[in-house]
């Protein structure tokens, strides 16, 4: 058989191979470097600074994408040039109150999804112009302050009046009007107490099976308790769960970090790394 025949046979055979399962990027942060050296960080000069308005109520978070700093303060989202500090745009709307905004950037679609309690809005990433409002007023339910864009879906938690129940729901980022319930907590049945907050959720894709796994915390005020749960979004089965991970009942309100097939959970007195495959504790640091 000639070399050309061999190559043709190889190409024909390999073209029938199924596409491999490709997990989502589980390392969204830039790699760490030693430049500048840690000893020099404290003596760096300020490149630029901007004043914070009198309506400052606490910063939700800051993101830097393609040389632009996106910064939320109060009910405003501001975009700055990362090199010069020049303000590019400043988004606000009188419909939104002074509580801190939660925002998620979908760079591929060129938009930002902002949440302010039960109100949501999509904003153009380049111009800062409002694209569309979404009102999540549901009878007997309010909305938690923060949401999260995980893959193609936006997640947030609805809290029932009287804090007797909580529901974690999601909608496709192009919809944000039709919401699918993912997980529910009922006071006294699953929580052992009241105020069943569901928060700090993130997504992991099993690199072997391709199964999408949602991992999150929920905390209760009476008694003080924090749980961690991992559920399959393909089967809705609870894969693993840890109860009472923190003695004071305080937990991390920000989205937990999931990378390198591990979930890193932060609470008031403890930081824990869980193996996403098994739910086993990889390590734990406790500060009484």
C-alpha positions as CSV (number, residue, x, y, z in Angstrom):
1,X,0.0,0.0,0.0
2,X,1.4,3.4,-0.9
3,X,2.0,6.2,1.5
4,X,-0.9,8.2,0.0
5,X,-3.2,5.2,0.4
6,X,-2.2,4.9,4.1
7,X,-2.8,8.6,4.7
8,X,-6.2,8.4,3.0
9,X,-7.2,5.4,5.1
10,X,-6.0,7.1,8.3
11,X,-7.9,10.3,7.6
12,X,-11.0,8.4,6.7
13,X,-10.8,6.4,9.9
14,X,-10.1,9.2,12.3
15,X,-12.8,11.4,10.8
16,X,-15.3,9.0,12.3
17,X,-14.1,9.5,15.9
18,X,-16.7,11.2,18.1
19,X,-15.8,14.7,19.3
20,X,-14.2,14.5,22.8
21,X,-16.0,16.0,25.8
22,X,-14.6,19.5,26.3
23,X,-15.3,20.9,29.8
24,X,-15.8,24.6,30.3
25,X,-12.8,26.7,31.2
26,X,-12.4,26.0,34.9
27,X,-9.5,28.4,35.4
28,X,-10.8,31.9,34.6
29,X,-8.1,33.8,36.5
30,X,-4.9,34.8,34.8
31,X,-1.8,32.8,35.9
32,X,0.1,34.1,38.9
33,X,3.6,35.6,38.2
34,X,6.4,36.9,40.3
35,X,6.4,40.2,38.5
36,X,6.6,42.5,40.3
37,X,8.3,40.7,43.1
38,X,6.2,40.6,46.3
39,X,8.7,42.8,48.1
40,X,8.1,45.6,45.6
41,X,4.3,45.6,45.7
42,X,4.1,48.0,48.7
43,X,6.2,50.6,47.0
44,X,4.4,50.8,43.6
45,X,3.2,54.2,42.5
46,X,-0.5,54.9,42.0
47,X,-1.3,54.9,38.3
48,X,-4.6,56.6,38.7
49,X,-7.5,57.0,41.2
50,X,-11.0,58.2,41.1
51,X,-13.3,59.6,43.8
52,X,-16.2,57.6,45.2
53,X,-19.5,59.5,45.4
54,X,-21.3,60.2,48.7
55,X,-23.8,57.6,47.8
56,X,-21.2,54.9,48.3
57,X,-22.9,51.8,49.8
58,X,-20.1,49.2,49.3
59,X,-18.6,47.7,46.2
60,X,-20.1,44.6,44.7
61,X,-17.1,43.7,42.7
62,X,-14.6,44.8,40.0
63,X,-13.8,43.1,36.7
64,X,-11.1,43.9,34.1
65,X,-11.7,42.8,30.5
66,X,-9.7,43.9,27.5
67,X,-8.2,46.9,29.2
68,X,-11.5,48.1,30.7
69,X,-12.3,48.2,34.4
70,X,-15.9,47.6,35.3
71,X,-16.7,48.8,38.8
72,X,-20.0,48.8,40.6
73,X,-20.7,51.2,43.5
74,X,-24.2,51.7,44.9
75,X,-26.7,51.5,42.0
76,X,-24.1,52.6,39.4
77,X,-21.9,50.6,37.1
78,X,-18.9,52.5,35.7
79,X,-16.4,51.6,33.0
80,X,-12.9,53.0,33.2
81,X,-9.9,52.8,30.9
82,X,-7.5,50.6,32.8
83,X,-4.4,52.5,31.7
84,X,-5.6,56.1,32.1
85,X,-8.5,55.9,34.5
86,X,-10.6,57.9,32.1
87,X,-14.4,57.2,32.5
88,X,-15.8,55.6,29.4
89,X,-19.4,55.3,30.6
90,X,-21.5,55.4,33.8
91,X,-24.7,53.4,33.9
92,X,-27.5,54.2,36.4
93,X,-31.3,54.3,36.3
94,X,-33.8,55.9,38.8
95,X,-35.7,52.6,38.9
96,X,-32.8,51.0,40.7
97,X,-32.4,51.9,44.3
98,X,-29.2,52.6,46.1
99,X,-28.5,49.0,47.0
100,X,-25.4,47.4,45.5
101,X,-25.6,46.0,42.0
102,X,-24.7,42.5,41.1
103,X,-23.3,42.3,37.6
104,X,-22.1,39.6,35.2
105,X,-20.3,40.2,31.9
106,X,-21.1,38.1,28.9
107,X,-18.2,39.2,26.7
108,X,-19.2,36.9,23.7
109,X,-22.6,38.7,23.5
110,X,-21.2,42.1,24.3
111,X,-23.5,42.7,27.2
112,X,-23.7,43.1,31.0
113,X,-26.5,41.6,33.1
114,X,-27.2,43.7,36.2
115,X,-29.4,42.7,39.1
116,X,-30.8,44.9,41.9
117,X,-33.1,42.7,44.0
118,X,-36.1,41.8,41.8
119,X,-35.0,44.1,39.0
120,X,-32.7,43.0,36.2
121,X,-31.3,44.9,33.1
122,X,-29.1,44.1,30.2
123,X,-26.6,46.8,29.2
124,X,-24.4,47.1,26.1
125,X,-20.8,46.3,27.1
126,X,-19.3,48.9,24.8
127,X,-21.6,51.9,25.2
128,X,-23.2,51.4,28.6
129,X,-26.6,51.9,27.0
130,X,-29.6,50.0,28.5
131,X,-30.8,47.2,26.2
132,X,-33.8,45.7,28.1
133,X,-35.4,45.7,31.6
134,X,-36.7,42.6,33.3
135,X,-38.9,42.7,36.4
136,X,-38.9,39.6,38.5
137,X,-41.9,40.5,40.7
138,X,-43.3,37.1,41.8
139,X,-46.2,37.0,44.2
140,X,-45.0,36.2,47.8
141,X,-41.4,36.0,46.6
142,X,-38.5,38.5,46.7
143,X,-35.1,38.2,45.1
144,X,-31.7,37.8,46.7
145,X,-29.3,40.6,45.9
146,X,-26.9,38.6,43.7
147,X,-27.1,36.4,40.7
148,X,-24.5,34.5,38.6
149,X,-23.9,33.9,34.9
150,X,-22.8,30.3,34.7
151,X,-22.3,29.0,31.2
152,X,-25.3,30.2,29.1
153,X,-27.6,30.5,32.1
154,X,-28.2,33.2,34.7
155,X,-28.9,31.9,38.2
156,X,-30.4,33.7,41.2
157,X,-32.4,32.9,44.4
158,X,-36.0,33.8,45.2
159,X,-36.8,34.1,48.9
160,X,-40.4,33.5,50.0
161,X,-42.1,36.1,52.2
162,X,-41.4,35.4,55.8
163,X,-38.2,33.6,54.7
164,X,-39.9,30.3,55.0
165,X,-38.6,28.9,51.7
166,X,-36.0,29.6,49.0
167,X,-35.8,28.6,45.4
168,X,-32.7,28.6,43.1
169,X,-33.9,29.4,39.5
170,X,-32.2,29.9,36.2
171,X,-32.9,31.3,32.8
172,X,-31.0,31.3,29.5
173,X,-29.1,34.6,29.2
174,X,-31.0,35.4,26.0
175,X,-34.3,35.0,27.8
176,X,-34.3,36.2,31.5
177,X,-38.1,35.9,31.5
178,X,-38.9,32.2,31.8
179,X,-37.3,30.7,34.9
180,X,-36.6,27.1,35.6
181,X,-36.5,25.9,39.3
182,X,-33.3,24.1,40.1
183,X,-33.4,23.6,43.9
184,X,-35.7,24.4,46.7
185,X,-35.4,24.7,50.5
186,X,-38.3,24.6,52.9
187,X,-38.1,26.0,56.4
188,X,-37.9,23.1,58.9
189,X,-37.8,20.3,56.3
190,X,-34.4,20.6,54.8
191,X,-32.7,23.3,56.8
192,X,-33.2,22.5,60.4
193,X,-34.0,26.2,61.0
194,X,-35.2,29.4,59.4
195,X,-34.0,31.9,56.8
196,X,-32.9,29.3,54.1
197,X,-30.5,31.4,52.0
198,X,-29.1,29.7,48.9
199,X,-26.0,31.5,47.7
200,X,-22.4,31.3,46.5
201,X,-23.1,29.0,43.5
202,X,-20.8,27.9,40.8
203,X,-20.6,25.4,37.9
204,X,-18.3,22.4,37.2
205,X,-18.4,20.1,34.2
206,X,-17.2,16.6,34.8
207,X,-14.3,16.1,32.3
208,X,-15.1,12.4,32.1
209,X,-18.8,12.2,31.7
210,X,-19.6,15.8,30.6
211,X,-22.2,16.1,33.4
212,X,-22.8,19.6,34.5
213,X,-22.7,20.0,38.3
214,X,-24.0,22.9,40.3
215,X,-22.3,23.4,43.7
216,X,-23.6,25.9,46.2
217,X,-23.9,26.9,49.9
218,X,-27.0,27.5,51.8
219,X,-27.1,28.9,55.3
220,X,-29.7,29.3,58.1
221,X,-29.9,31.8,60.8
222,X,-31.7,29.7,63.4
223,X,-29.8,27.6,64.2
224,X,-26.6,28.9,62.8
225,X,-25.7,26.5,60.1
226,X,-24.0,26.4,56.7
227,X,-24.3,23.5,54.2
228,X,-22.6,22.7,50.9
229,X,-24.5,20.8,48.2
230,X,-23.5,19.5,44.7
231,X,-26.3,18.5,42.3
232,X,-26.2,17.1,38.8
233,X,-28.0,19.5,36.4
234,X,-28.4,16.5,34.0
235,X,-30.3,14.2,36.5
236,X,-31.1,16.7,39.4
237,X,-29.6,14.1,41.7
238,X,-27.7,15.3,44.8
239,X,-24.2,14.0,44.3
240,X,-22.7,15.0,47.7
241,X,-23.5,17.2,50.6
242,X,-21.8,18.5,53.7
243,X,-23.8,20.0,56.6
244,X,-22.6,22.3,59.3
245,X,-19.3,23.3,57.8
246,X,-18.9,26.4,59.9
247,X,-19.5,26.8,63.6
248,X,-20.9,30.3,63.6
249,X,-23.2,29.8,60.6
250,X,-21.6,32.6,58.6
251,X,-20.7,31.9,55.0
252,X,-19.2,33.6,52.0
253,X,-21.7,35.6,50.0
254,X,-19.6,35.9,46.9
255,X,-19.5,33.1,44.3
256,X,-17.3,30.3,45.4
257,X,-14.3,29.3,43.4
258,X,-14.4,26.1,41.3
259,X,-11.3,25.2,39.4
260,X,-9.0,22.2,38.8
261,X,-11.8,19.8,39.7
262,X,-12.1,21.3,43.2
263,X,-14.5,23.6,45.0
264,X,-13.0,26.1,47.4
265,X,-15.5,27.2,50.1
266,X,-15.0,30.2,52.3
267,X,-16.9,30.9,55.5
268,X,-16.2,33.1,58.5
269,X,-13.8,30.7,60.3
270,X,-13.0,28.0,57.8
271,X,-11.8,27.5,54.2
272,X,-12.3,24.1,52.7
273,X,-11.3,22.5,49.4
274,X,-13.6,19.7,48.2
275,X,-13.0,17.2,45.5
276,X,-15.7,17.7,42.9
277,X,-15.7,14.1,41.8
278,X,-16.3,12.6,45.2
279,X,-17.1,15.4,47.6
280,X,-14.2,14.4,49.8
281,X,-12.4,17.1,51.8
282,X,-9.0,17.7,50.2
283,X,-7.9,20.1,52.9
284,X,-9.4,22.4,55.6
285,X,-8.0,25.5,57.3
286,X,-9.9,26.5,60.5
287,X,-9.3,29.7,62.4
288,X,-11.2,29.7,65.7
